[in-house]
Amino acid sequence: MIPVESFRGKRIALFGLGGSGLATARALVAGRAEVAAFDDAESRVEAARAAGIPTRDLRTCDWSGFEALVLAPGVPLTHPRPHWTVEAARAAGIEIIGDVELFCRERRRRAPDAHFVAITGTNGKSTTTALIAHIVREAGRDAQMGGNIGTPVLDLAEPRRGRVYVVECSSFQIDLAPNLDPTVGIHLNLSPDHLDRHGTMENYAAIKERLVADAKLAVVGVDDRFSSAIADRIELSGTPVRRISIRNPVADGVYAVGQRIFVADDGTQTLFTDLGGIDALRGAHNAQNAAAAIAACLAIGLAREEIVKGLKSFPGLAHRMEIAARQGRVMFVNDSKATNADAAERALASFERIYWILGGRAKAGGIGGLSDYFPRIAKAYLIGEAADEFSRTLEGKVEYEIAGTMDAAVAAAARDAS
């Protein structure tokens, strides 16, 4: 745990007592802040109280006595409308921050030279985060990985020189971190997501930009127009930028040609490694993830040999193009974390003959945008509430059956693929 000592002796309102909220409350209490924690769910309040967290009904408090509101990232800050605690904090004129902001303040106080790599993007951020942490650990260094990927950032070990913090940041966490200042800030890509919480793509992009704007080095994917514009803007502001691409060579940064990764310095391109044969890094999307990881690891002082070793031994993440089993020539791939068409596209682009299980709950736009990949699909197996909608999209283009459940779909796909 990282005790948050920057609020020692000060009164702090905290709202949201899920996993990261509880971790934040514990860290504030350990740093001797006067915490008043609350949640709309009484069961969470009771659990926090049982864990020794001071709780108060914030609906009845005098907010003028609080120094800050610490908000869990799942609580609306702006859209569709600000949460009632946000309105109360704004009326009292106090700052509204989250756990990543608290981490940044403690790192600056305790060990400002401890490397901090922050990663965001619509897709790929968890894999990139895990890949960087794996490479750093394989090189024999102390990598502390957390944030949106699982372990709350304030549950990591205390900042000290030599530690490398690798932190995945959602747009919600960035929105609550006004002083985000990583050693290396990585922004991978942008596509429509979470617009119910941010209103417009422009707002969403502006929040993502904040992660790299004040980094010592910004690593920015430039294969979509929003992200390319981010790279141009922050470079003009004076922040050093390393661009990454899986579509075109770059003058300064890292880019991929197929599975071959090149590093470019002032226009000079050098082959860095070939990802061919690394199952966990199959596909163009993982070439982008690897390019970002390479740029970050080089920036914090790792040698090429250390990075290549880490790339080759990376096991991948569960549910993200995870090789679940093999049966003869058939490979079973679990990509269930791909919950929108943009994410699913990355897997469909990585294989030639696919028996595709899909369904659940449809996202905006459905699967019509994946039509370029339909010729690769030998057959589709539809499950969940989206089955009827997806069947209408596939009708006459892809053979399909409505399997109903995941178990039935896996059995049918295994039968047909054998």
TORGU-832867 format. One record per residue (C-alpha): residue number from 0; x, y, z. Coordinates in steps of 0.25 Angstrom, whole numbers, plus 2048, in hexadecimal, padded with zeros to 3 digits. Example, Ala and Ser with C-alpha at 12.3 -4.5 7.8 and 13.67 -1.06 7.14 Angstrom:
<recs>
<rec i="0" X="831" Y="7EE" Z="81F"/>
<rec i="1" X="837" Y="7FC" Z="81D"/>
</recs>
This chain:
<recs>
<rec i="0" X="800" Y="800" Z="800"/>
<rec i="1" X="804" Y="80E" Z="7FE"/>
<rec i="2" X="800" Y="817" Z="80A"/>
<rec i="3" X="7FB" Y="824" Z="804"/>
<rec i="4" X="802" Y="82E" Z="80D"/>
<rec i="5" X="7FF" Y="83B" Z="805"/>
<rec i="6" X="7F2" Y="83C" Z="80C"/>
<rec i="7" X="7F6" Y="839" Z="81A"/>
<rec i="8" X="7ED" Y="840" Z="824"/>
<rec i="9" X="7E4" Y="845" Z="81A"/>
<rec i="10" X="7D5" Y="841" Z="818"/>
<rec i="11" X="7D2" Y="839" Z="80B"/>
<rec i="12" X="7C5" Y="835" Z="806"/>
<rec i="13" X="7C6" Y="828" Z="7FE"/>
<rec i="14" X="7BB" Y="822" Z="7F5"/>
<rec i="15" X="7BA" Y="814" Z="7EF"/>
<rec i="16" X="7BE" Y="808" Z="7F7"/>
<rec i="17" X="7C1" Y="7FE" Z="7ED"/>
<rec i="18" X="7CE" Y="7F7" Z="7EB"/>
<rec i="19" X="7D6" Y="804" Z="7E8"/>
<rec i="20" X="7CE" Y="80C" Z="7F1"/>
<rec i="21" X="7D1" Y="803" Z="7FD"/>
<rec i="22" X="7E0" Y="803" Z="7FA"/>
<rec i="23" X="7E0" Y="812" Z="7F9"/>
<rec i="24" X="7D9" Y="814" Z="806"/>
<rec i="25" X="7E3" Y="80A" Z="80D"/>
<rec i="26" X="7EE" Y="812" Z="807"/>
<rec i="27" X="7E9" Y="820" Z="80C"/>
<rec i="28" X="7E6" Y="81A" Z="81A"/>
<rec i="29" X="7F4" Y="814" Z="81A"/>
<rec i="30" X="7F9" Y="822" Z="817"/>
<rec i="31" X="7F1" Y="828" Z="822"/>
<rec i="32" X="7E7" Y="830" Z="81A"/>
<rec i="33" X="7D9" Y="832" Z="821"/>
<rec i="34" X="7D1" Y="82A" Z="817"/>
<rec i="35" X="7C2" Y="82A" Z="816"/>
<rec i="36" X="7BF" Y="81F" Z="80C"/>
<rec i="37" X="7B1" Y="81C" Z="806"/>
<rec i="38" X="7AA" Y="814" Z="7FB"/>
<rec i="39" X="79C" Y="814" Z="7F6"/>
<rec i="40" X="79C" Y="805" Z="7F9"/>
<rec i="41" X="79A" Y="802" Z="808"/>
<rec i="42" X="7A1" Y="7F5" Z="807"/>
<rec i="43" X="7AE" Y="7FB" Z="802"/>
<rec i="44" X="7AD" Y="805" Z="80D"/>
<rec i="45" X="7AB" Y="7FA" Z="817"/>
<rec i="46" X="7B7" Y="7F2" Z="811"/>
<rec i="47" X="7C0" Y="7FF" Z="812"/>
<rec i="48" X="7BC" Y="801" Z="820"/>
<rec i="49" X="7BF" Y="7F3" Z="824"/>
<rec i="50" X="7CD" Y="7F5" Z="81E"/>
<rec i="51" X="7CF" Y="801" Z="827"/>
<rec i="52" X="7CC" Y="80C" Z="81D"/>
<rec i="53" X="7C6" Y="818" Z="823"/>
<rec i="54" X="7B8" Y="81A" Z="81C"/>
<rec i="55" X="7AE" Y="825" Z="81C"/>
<rec i="56" X="7A2" Y="828" Z="814"/>
<rec i="57" X="7A7" Y="833" Z="80B"/>
<rec i="58" X="799" Y="838" Z="808"/>
<rec i="59" X="798" Y="83E" Z="816"/>
<rec i="60" X="7A6" Y="844" Z="817"/>
<rec i="61" X="7AB" Y="852" Z="816"/>
<rec i="62" X="7B4" Y="851" Z="80A"/>
<rec i="63" X="7BB" Y="85E" Z="80D"/>
<rec i="64" X="7C3" Y="857" Z="817"/>
<rec i="65" X="7C9" Y="84D" Z="80D"/>
<rec i="66" X="7D7" Y="84F" Z="806"/>
<rec i="67" X="7D3" Y="846" Z="7FA"/>
<rec i="68" X="7CA" Y="83C" Z="7F4"/>
<rec i="69" X="7D0" Y="82F" Z="7F0"/>
<rec i="70" X="7C7" Y="829" Z="7E6"/>
<rec i="71" X="7C7" Y="81A" Z="7E1"/>
<rec i="72" X="7CA" Y="81A" Z="7D2"/>
<rec i="73" X="7BC" Y="813" Z="7D0"/>
<rec i="74" X="7B4" Y="81F" Z="7D5"/>
<rec i="75" X="7B0" Y="829" Z="7CA"/>
<rec i="76" X="7B8" Y="836" Z="7CB"/>
<rec i="77" X="7B1" Y="83D" Z="7BF"/>
<rec i="78" X="7A8" Y="834" Z="7B7"/>
<rec i="79" X="79D" Y="830" Z="7B6"/>
<rec i="80" X="79C" Y="83A" Z="7C2"/>
<rec i="81" X="7A6" Y="83C" Z="7CD"/>
<rec i="82" X="7A4" Y="834" Z="7D9"/>
<rec i="83" X="79D" Y="83B" Z="7E5"/>
<rec i="84" X="7AB" Y="83A" Z="7ED"/>
<rec i="85" X="7B1" Y="841" Z="7E1"/>
<rec i="86" X="7A7" Y="84C" Z="7E2"/>
<rec i="87" X="7A9" Y="84E" Z="7F1"/>
<rec i="88" X="7B8" Y="84E" Z="7EF"/>
<rec i="89" X="7B7" Y="859" Z="7E4"/>
<rec i="90" X="7AE" Y="861" Z="7ED"/>
<rec i="91" X="7B8" Y="861" Z="7F8"/>
<rec i="92" X="7C3" Y="864" Z="7EF"/>
<rec i="93" X="7CC" Y="858" Z="7F2"/>
<rec i="94" X="7D4" Y="850" Z="7E8"/>
<rec i="95" X="7CF" Y="843" Z="7E3"/>
<rec i="96" X="7D9" Y="838" Z="7E1"/>
<rec i="97" X="7DC" Y="829" Z="7E0"/>
<rec i="98" X="7E5" Y="81E" Z="7E4"/>
<rec i="99" X="7EF" Y="821" Z="7D8"/>
<rec i="100" X="7F0" Y="82F" Z="7DC"/>
<rec i="101" X="7F4" Y="82B" Z="7EB"/>
<rec i="102" X="7FE" Y="821" Z="7E5"/>
<rec i="103" X="805" Y="82C" Z="7DD"/>
<rec i="104" X="805" Y="835" Z="7E9"/>
<rec i="105" X="80C" Y="82B" Z="7F2"/>
<rec i="106" X="816" Y="827" Z="7E7"/>
<rec i="107" X="81A" Y="835" Z="7E6"/>
<rec i="108" X="81C" Y="836" Z="7F5"/>
<rec i="109" X="823" Y="829" Z="7F7"/>
<rec i="110" X="82B" Y="825" Z="7EB"/>
<rec i="111" X="829" Y="82E" Z="7DF"/>
<rec i="112" X="834" Y="827" Z="7D8"/>
<rec i="113" X="82C" Y="81A" Z="7D8"/>
<rec i="114" X="828" Y="817" Z="7CA"/>
<rec i="115" X="819" Y="818" Z="7C7"/>
<rec i="116" X="814" Y="812" Z="7BA"/>
<rec i="117" X="805" Y="816" Z="7B8"/>
<rec i="118" X="7FD" Y="80F" Z="7AD"/>
<rec i="119" X="7EF" Y="813" Z="7A7"/>
<rec i="120" X="7E8" Y="810" Z="79A"/>
<rec i="121" X="7DA" Y="80B" Z="796"/>
<rec i="122" X="7E0" Y="7FD" Z="793"/>
<rec i="123" X="7ED" Y="7F6" Z="797"/>
<rec i="124" X="7F0" Y="7FD" Z="7A3"/>
<rec i="125" X="7EF" Y="7F1" Z="7AC"/>
<rec i="126" X="7F8" Y="7E8" Z="7A3"/>
<rec i="127" X="802" Y="7F4" Z="7A2"/>
<rec i="128" X="802" Y="7F6" Z="7B1"/>
<rec i="129" X="805" Y="7E7" Z="7B4"/>
<rec i="130" X="80F" Y="7E6" Z="7A9"/>
<rec i="131" X="817" Y="7F2" Z="7AE"/>
<rec i="132" X="817" Y="7ED" Z="7BC"/>
<rec i="133" X="81B" Y="7DF" Z="7B8"/>
<rec i="134" X="827" Y="7E4" Z="7B0"/>
<rec i="135" X="82B" Y="7EC" Z="7BC"/>
<rec i="136" X="82A" Y="7E1" Z="7C5"/>
<rec i="137" X="831" Y="7D7" Z="7BC"/>
<rec i="138" X="83D" Y="7E1" Z="7BB"/>
<rec i="139" X="83E" Y="7E0" Z="7CA"/>
<rec i="140" X="838" Y="7ED" Z="7CF"/>
<rec i="141" X="82C" Y="7EF" Z="7D9"/>
<rec i="142" X="820" Y="7F2" Z="7D0"/>
<rec i="143" X="813" Y="7F6" Z="7D8"/>
<rec i="144" X="807" Y="7F4" Z="7CF"/>
<rec i="145" X="7F9" Y="7F9" Z="7D2"/>
<rec i="146" X="7EE" Y="803" Z="7CF"/>
<rec i="147" X="7E3" Y="800" Z="7C6"/>
<rec i="148" X="7E9" Y="7F2" Z="7C3"/>
<rec i="149" X="7E6" Y="7EC" Z="7D1"/>
<rec i="150" X="7EE" Y="7F0" Z="7DD"/>
<rec i="151" X="7EA" Y="7FE" Z="7E2"/>
<rec i="152" X="7F5" Y="808" Z="7E0"/>
<rec i="153" X="7F6" Y="80B" Z="7EF"/>
<rec i="154" X="7F7" Y="7FC" Z="7F2"/>
<rec i="155" X="805" Y="7FC" Z="7EB"/>
<rec i="156" X="812" Y="7FD" Z="7F3"/>
<rec i="157" X="816" Y="80A" Z="7F8"/>
<rec i="158" X="81E" Y="813" Z="7EE"/>
<rec i="159" X="82D" Y="812" Z="7EF"/>
<rec i="160" X="839" Y="813" Z="7E6"/>
<rec i="161" X="83B" Y="808" Z="7DD"/>
<rec i="162" X="82C" Y="804" Z="7DC"/>
<rec i="163" X="825" Y="805" Z="7CF"/>
<rec i="164" X="816" Y="807" Z="7D0"/>
<rec i="165" X="80E" Y="802" Z="7C4"/>
<rec i="166" X="800" Y="808" Z="7C5"/>
<rec i="167" X="7F4" Y="806" Z="7BC"/>
<rec i="168" X="7EB" Y="812" Z="7BC"/>
<rec i="169" X="7DC" Y="813" Z="7B7"/>
<rec i="170" X="7D6" Y="820" Z="7B2"/>
<rec i="171" X="7CF" Y="820" Z="7BF"/>
<rec i="172" X="7DC" Y="820" Z="7C7"/>
<rec i="173" X="7E2" Y="82A" Z="7BF"/>
<rec i="174" X="7D7" Y="833" Z="7C0"/>
<rec i="175" X="7D9" Y="833" Z="7CF"/>
<rec i="176" X="7E8" Y="835" Z="7CE"/>
<rec i="177" X="7EB" Y="844" Z="7CB"/>
<rec i="178" X="7FA" Y="842" Z="7CE"/>
<rec i="179" X="7FD" Y="836" Z="7C7"/>
<rec i="180" X="80C" Y="836" Z="7C4"/>
<rec i="181" X="812" Y="829" Z="7BF"/>
<rec i="182" X="820" Y="826" Z="7BB"/>
<rec i="183" X="81A" Y="820" Z="7AF"/>
<rec i="184" X="80C" Y="822" Z="7AB"/>
<rec i="185" X="806" Y="818" Z="7A0"/>
<rec i="186" X="7FA" Y="81B" Z="798"/>
<rec i="187" X="7F7" Y="810" Z="78F"/>
<rec i="188" X="7EA" Y="813" Z="787"/>
<rec i="189" X="7DC" Y="819" Z="787"/>
<rec i="190" X="7CF" Y="814" Z="782"/>
<rec i="191" X="7C1" Y="817" Z="787"/>
<rec i="192" X="7BF" Y="812" Z="795"/>
<rec i="193" X="7B9" Y="817" Z="7A3"/>
<rec i="194" X="7B2" Y="822" Z="79C"/>
<rec i="195" X="7A7" Y="821" Z="7A5"/>
<rec i="196" X="7B1" Y="826" Z="7B0"/>
<rec i="197" X="7B9" Y="830" Z="7A8"/>
<rec i="198" X="7AE" Y="835" Z="79E"/>
<rec i="199" X="7B6" Y="836" Z="791"/>
<rec i="200" X="7C2" Y="830" Z="78A"/>
<rec i="201" X="7C9" Y="83E" Z="78C"/>
<rec i="202" X="7C7" Y="83E" Z="79B"/>
<rec i="203" X="7CB" Y="82F" Z="79C"/>
<rec i="204" X="7D8" Y="833" Z="793"/>
<rec i="205" X="7DB" Y="83F" Z="79C"/>
<rec i="206" X="7DB" Y="837" Z="7A9"/>
<rec i="207" X="7E4" Y="82C" Z="7A3"/>
<rec i="208" X="7EE" Y="837" Z="79E"/>
<rec i="209" X="7F0" Y="83B" Z="7AC"/>
<rec i="210" X="7F7" Y="82E" Z="7AF"/>
<rec i="211" X="802" Y="831" Z="7A5"/>
<rec i="212" X="802" Y="841" Z="7A6"/>
<rec i="213" X="80B" Y="842" Z="7B2"/>
<rec i="214" X="813" Y="836" Z="7B1"/>
<rec i="215" X="822" Y="837" Z="7B0"/>
<rec i="216" X="821" Y="82E" Z="7A3"/>
<rec i="217" X="814" Y="82C" Z="79B"/>
<rec i="218" X="812" Y="81F" Z="793"/>
<rec i="219" X="806" Y="821" Z="78A"/>
<rec i="220" X="800" Y="818" Z="780"/>
<rec i="221" X="7FD" Y="820" Z="774"/>
<rec i="222" X="7F4" Y="816" Z="76C"/>
<rec i="223" X="7E7" Y="81D" Z="76E"/>
<rec i="224" X="7E4" Y="82C" Z="76C"/>
<rec i="225" X="7E1" Y="830" Z="77A"/>
<rec i="226" X="7EE" Y="82A" Z="77F"/>
<rec i="227" X="7F7" Y="82F" Z="774"/>
<rec i="228" X="7F1" Y="83D" Z="778"/>
<rec i="229" X="7F5" Y="83B" Z="786"/>
<rec i="230" X="803" Y="837" Z="782"/>
<rec i="231" X="804" Y="844" Z="77A"/>
<rec i="232" X="7FE" Y="84D" Z="785"/>
<rec i="233" X="807" Y="848" Z="790"/>
<rec i="234" X="814" Y="849" Z="788"/>
<rec i="235" X="811" Y="857" Z="784"/>
<rec i="236" X="80F" Y="85A" Z="793"/>
<rec i="237" X="81D" Y="855" Z="796"/>
<rec i="238" X="81B" Y="847" Z="79B"/>
<rec i="239" X="824" Y="83D" Z="794"/>
<rec i="240" X="81C" Y="833" Z="78C"/>
<rec i="241" X="81F" Y="825" Z="787"/>
<rec i="242" X="815" Y="821" Z="77D"/>
<rec i="243" X="811" Y="812" Z="77B"/>
<rec i="244" X="80A" Y="80C" Z="76F"/>
<rec i="245" X="806" Y="7FF" Z="768"/>
<rec i="246" X="802" Y="806" Z="75B"/>
<rec i="247" X="80E" Y="80F" Z="757"/>
<rec i="248" X="81C" Y="811" Z="75A"/>
<rec i="249" X="81F" Y="81D" Z="764"/>
<rec i="250" X="82B" Y="826" Z="765"/>
<rec i="251" X="82D" Y="825" Z="774"/>
<rec i="252" X="826" Y="819" Z="77B"/>
<rec i="253" X="823" Y="80B" Z="779"/>
<rec i="254" X="81B" Y="805" Z="76E"/>
<rec i="255" X="817" Y="7F7" Z="769"/>
<rec i="256" X="817" Y="7F1" Z="75B"/>
<rec i="257" X="80F" Y="7E4" Z="75D"/>
<rec i="258" X="815" Y="7DE" Z="769"/>
<rec i="259" X="823" Y="7E5" Z="767"/>
<rec i="260" X="825" Y="7F0" Z="771"/>
<rec i="261" X="82E" Y="7FC" Z="76D"/>
<rec i="262" X="834" Y="807" Z="776"/>
<rec i="263" X="836" Y="814" Z="76F"/>
<rec i="264" X="83F" Y="81F" Z="774"/>
<rec i="265" X="83F" Y="82D" Z="76C"/>
<rec i="266" X="83B" Y="825" Z="75F"/>
<rec i="267" X="845" Y="819" Z="761"/>
<rec i="268" X="83D" Y="80C" Z="762"/>
<rec i="269" X="843" Y="800" Z="768"/>
<rec i="270" X="83D" Y="7F2" Z="769"/>
<rec i="271" X="83A" Y="7F0" Z="778"/>
<rec i="272" X="834" Y="7E2" Z="778"/>
<rec i="273" X="82A" Y="7D9" Z="771"/>
<rec i="274" X="81E" Y="7D4" Z="779"/>
<rec i="275" X="81B" Y="7C8" Z="770"/>
<rec i="276" X="819" Y="7BC" Z="778"/>
<rec i="277" X="815" Y="7C3" Z="785"/>
<rec i="278" X="806" Y="7BE" Z="787"/>
<rec i="279" X="803" Y="7C8" Z="792"/>
<rec i="280" X="807" Y="7D4" Z="788"/>
<rec i="281" X="800" Y="7CF" Z="77C"/>
<rec i="282" X="7F9" Y="7D9" Z="773"/>
<rec i="283" X="7FB" Y="7E7" Z="76F"/>
<rec i="284" X="7F4" Y="7ED" Z="77B"/>
<rec i="285" X="7FF" Y="7E6" Z="784"/>
<rec i="286" X="80A" Y="7EB" Z="77B"/>
<rec i="287" X="805" Y="7F9" Z="77F"/>
<rec i="288" X="805" Y="7F4" Z="78E"/>
<rec i="289" X="813" Y="7EF" Z="78C"/>
<rec i="290" X="818" Y="7FC" Z="785"/>
<rec i="291" X="812" Y="804" Z="791"/>
<rec i="292" X="819" Y="7FB" Z="79B"/>
<rec i="293" X="826" Y="7FC" Z="793"/>
<rec i="294" X="826" Y="80B" Z="793"/>
<rec i="295" X="823" Y="80C" Z="7A2"/>
<rec i="296" X="82D" Y="801" Z="7A6"/>
<rec i="297" X="838" Y="808" Z="79E"/>
<rec i="298" X="834" Y="815" Z="7A4"/>
<rec i="299" X="836" Y="810" Z="7B3"/>
<rec i="300" X="844" Y="80A" Z="7AF"/>
<rec i="301" X="842" Y="7FC" Z="7AC"/>
<rec i="302" X="84B" Y="7F5" Z="7A1"/>
<rec i="303" X="846" Y="7EF" Z="794"/>
<rec i="304" X="84A" Y="7E1" Z="799"/>
<rec i="305" X="842" Y="7E3" Z="7A6"/>
<rec i="306" X="836" Y="7E8" Z="79E"/>
<rec i="307" X="836" Y="7DD" Z="793"/>
<rec i="308" X="838" Y="7D2" Z="79E"/>
<rec i="309" X="82B" Y="7D7" Z="7A5"/>
<rec i="310" X="823" Y="7D8" Z="798"/>
<rec i="311" X="826" Y="7C9" Z="795"/>
<rec i="312" X="822" Y="7C4" Z="7A3"/>
<rec i="313" X="816" Y="7CD" Z="7A4"/>
<rec i="314" X="80A" Y="7C3" Z="7A8"/>
<rec i="315" X="7FF" Y="7CD" Z="7A4"/>
<rec i="316" X="7F2" Y="7D1" Z="7AC"/>
<rec i="317" X="7E7" Y="7C8" Z="7AF"/>
<rec i="318" X="7DB" Y="7CA" Z="7A5"/>
<rec i="319" X="7E3" Y="7D2" Z="79C"/>
<rec i="320" X="7E6" Y="7CA" Z="790"/>
<rec i="321" X="7EA" Y="7BF" Z="79A"/>
<rec i="322" X="7ED" Y="7B2" Z="794"/>
<rec i="323" X="7E4" Y="7A9" Z="79D"/>
<rec i="324" X="7E6" Y="79C" Z="796"/>
<rec i="325" X="7EB" Y="794" Z="78A"/>
<rec i="326" X="7E5" Y="788" Z="783"/>
<rec i="327" X="7EC" Y="783" Z="777"/>
<rec i="328" X="7ED" Y="78F" Z="76E"/>
<rec i="329" X="7E2" Y="796" Z="775"/>
<rec i="330" X="7E6" Y="7A2" Z="77E"/>
<rec i="331" X="7DB" Y="7A6" Z="789"/>
<rec i="332" X="7DD" Y="7B5" Z="78B"/>
<rec i="333" X="7D6" Y="7BC" Z="797"/>
<rec i="334" X="7D4" Y="7CB" Z="793"/>
<rec i="335" X="7C8" Y="7CE" Z="79C"/>
<rec i="336" X="7CE" Y="7DB" Z="7A0"/>
<rec i="337" X="7CB" Y="7E0" Z="792"/>
<rec i="338" X="7BE" Y="7E7" Z="796"/>
<rec i="339" X="7BC" Y="7F0" Z="78A"/>
<rec i="340" X="7BE" Y="7EF" Z="77B"/>
<rec i="341" X="7CB" Y="7F7" Z="77B"/>
<rec i="342" X="7D1" Y="7ED" Z="785"/>
<rec i="343" X="7CC" Y="7E1" Z="77E"/>
<rec i="344" X="7D2" Y="7E6" Z="771"/>
<rec i="345" X="7E0" Y="7E3" Z="776"/>
<rec i="346" X="7DD" Y="7D5" Z="778"/>
<rec i="347" X="7D6" Y="7D3" Z="76B"/>
<rec i="348" X="7E2" Y="7D9" Z="764"/>
<rec i="349" X="7EB" Y="7CF" Z="76A"/>
<rec i="350" X="7E6" Y="7C2" Z="765"/>
<rec i="351" X="7E2" Y="7BD" Z="757"/>
<rec i="352" X="7D7" Y="7B2" Z="75A"/>
<rec i="353" X="7CE" Y="7B6" Z="766"/>
<rec i="354" X="7C3" Y="7AF" Z="76D"/>
<rec i="355" X="7BE" Y="7BB" Z="774"/>
<rec i="356" X="7B6" Y="7BB" Z="781"/>
<rec i="357" X="7AF" Y="7C8" Z="784"/>
<rec i="358" X="7A4" Y="7CE" Z="78B"/>
<rec i="359" X="7A0" Y="7D3" Z="799"/>
<rec i="360" X="79C" Y="7E1" Z="799"/>
<rec i="361" X="79D" Y="7EA" Z="78C"/>
<rec i="362" X="7A5" Y="7F7" Z="78D"/>
<rec i="363" X="7A2" Y="803" Z="785"/>
<rec i="364" X="7A4" Y="800" Z="776"/>
<rec i="365" X="7A3" Y="7F1" Z="777"/>
<rec i="366" X="7AC" Y="7E9" Z="76E"/>
<rec i="367" X="7A9" Y="7EF" Z="761"/>
<rec i="368" X="7B6" Y="7F6" Z="760"/>
<rec i="369" X="7BD" Y="7E8" Z="760"/>
<rec i="370" X="7B8" Y="7E4" Z="753"/>
<rec i="371" X="7C6" Y="7E5" Z="74C"/>
<rec i="372" X="7CA" Y="7D9" Z="755"/>
<rec i="373" X="7BD" Y="7D0" Z="752"/>
<rec i="374" X="7C4" Y="7C8" Z="747"/>
<rec i="375" X="7CE" Y="7C3" Z="752"/>
<rec i="376" X="7C2" Y="7BE" Z="75A"/>
<rec i="377" X="7BF" Y="7AF" Z="757"/>
<rec i="378" X="7B3" Y="7AF" Z="760"/>
<rec i="379" X="7AE" Y="7B8" Z="76C"/>
<rec i="380" X="7A7" Y="7B3" Z="778"/>
<rec i="381" X="79E" Y="7BD" Z="77F"/>
<rec i="382" X="79B" Y="7BE" Z="78E"/>
<rec i="383" X="794" Y="7C7" Z="798"/>
<rec i="384" X="78A" Y="7D3" Z="795"/>
<rec i="385" X="792" Y="7D8" Z="789"/>
<rec i="386" X="790" Y="7CB" Z="781"/>
<rec i="387" X="784" Y="7D0" Z="779"/>
<rec i="388" X="78A" Y="7DD" Z="776"/>
<rec i="389" X="797" Y="7D7" Z="772"/>
<rec i="390" X="790" Y="7CC" Z="769"/>
<rec i="391" X="789" Y="7D7" Z="761"/>
<rec i="392" X="797" Y="7DE" Z="75E"/>
<rec i="393" X="79D" Y="7D0" Z="75A"/>
<rec i="394" X="791" Y="7CB" Z="752"/>
<rec i="395" X="795" Y="7C8" Z="744"/>
<rec i="396" X="7A4" Y="7CB" Z="747"/>
<rec i="397" X="7A9" Y="7C1" Z="751"/>
<rec i="398" X="7A3" Y="7B3" Z="755"/>
<rec i="399" X="79E" Y="7B4" Z="763"/>
<rec i="400" X="796" Y="7AC" Z="76E"/>
<rec i="401" X="790" Y="7B2" Z="77B"/>
<rec i="402" X="797" Y="7A9" Z="785"/>
<rec i="403" X="790" Y="7B0" Z="791"/>
<rec i="404" X="79B" Y="7AD" Z="79C"/>
<rec i="405" X="7AA" Y="7AE" Z="79C"/>
<rec i="406" X="7AB" Y="79F" Z="79F"/>
<rec i="407" X="7A3" Y="79B" Z="793"/>
<rec i="408" X="7AA" Y="7A5" Z="78A"/>
<rec i="409" X="7B8" Y="79F" Z="78E"/>
<rec i="410" X="7B3" Y="791" Z="78C"/>
<rec i="411" X="7AD" Y="795" Z="77E"/>
<rec i="412" X="7B9" Y="79C" Z="779"/>
<rec i="413" X="7C3" Y="791" Z="77E"/>
<rec i="414" X="7BA" Y="787" Z="776"/>
<rec i="415" X="7BA" Y="790" Z="769"/>
<rec i="416" X="7C9" Y="793" Z="76A"/>
<rec i="417" X="7CE" Y="785" Z="76C"/>
</recs>
